[in-house]
Amino acid sequence: MPRVARLSIAPVRGLGLEHPDSIELSDMGVVNDRRFYLVDDQGRLVDRLRASQLCRIFAKTDADGTWLRMAFPDGRVVGGDVKLDEPVRTDIYNREAIGHVVRGPWAAALAPFVGRPVLLVRCDRPGGTRIRPGETQVRNQVSILSDGSLGELARQLGVERVDGRRFRMLIELEGAGPHEEDGWIGGEVEIGTAVVSVTKPDARCAITTQDPDTGERDLDTLRTILRYRGFRAGDPEHKLDFGVLGEVAVPGRIAVGDEVTVRERAAVLN
């Protein structure tokens, strides 16, 4: 039976991951995951696709996003209370993030790693709130990836192992077969005291080609996934899938070591 091997969150989108022993999965997702994000002076999202070195910086915040602490590679720590400025709306991969610019020392400290001035934004609601255009319902997705899928990708690449951190998934599992999680789409899984409705495959981007410690491009993950899995069937955008996404059906606590129970689809439908 698959078990939770690692949990990963990033209080500031694109920065280095932290790995808590447990998370509280609310109906808004994990409240301090991706609570903050970066934009340039044109209001465009800045993440590791545009600034790969961000992975070398680590952040922590509280559940309400009232304080923020960043640790930099040279040992500097920049922290303090969060004070909000003007409101902003940002397109994040076809979803709209709604928040406020954060005043303070963080943006200036991040600029050298981006190569241009940036603004730090805090989402107005927990969980990195993003809304699709034309929708009113907030959707905070749960991402899941198994060790079996990572093992198959390593075999296809001809390397000993692939570090799951490059995929930046909320939940990594151990004890599963290659792409076993794909078979859960359309059903539900119980993890700890939470239940997740698995809704669709997870489309991948060039961030997966980067070493999660250095930000340097070191593995041709996308070309390899294309070669052995192909594009998503019937999708005009030619998405490359690896892992799955879901939505919170029942909030609860998930901890490293928790077993994953797959609910039978017939039972879910009934």
PyMOL commands that set and color helices and strands:
alter all, ss='L'
color gray80, all
select helices_A, chain A and resi 52-56+106-114+147-157+164-167+180-184+206-209+221-229+265-269
alter helices_A, ss='H'
color red, helices_A
select strands_A, chain A and resi 3-7+22-25+36-40+45-46+58-61+67-71+77-81+83-91+96-103+118-123+130-131+141-146+171-174+188-191+194-203+241-250+252-255+260-262
alter strands_A, ss='S'
color yellow, strands_A
deselect
rebuild
show_as cartoon
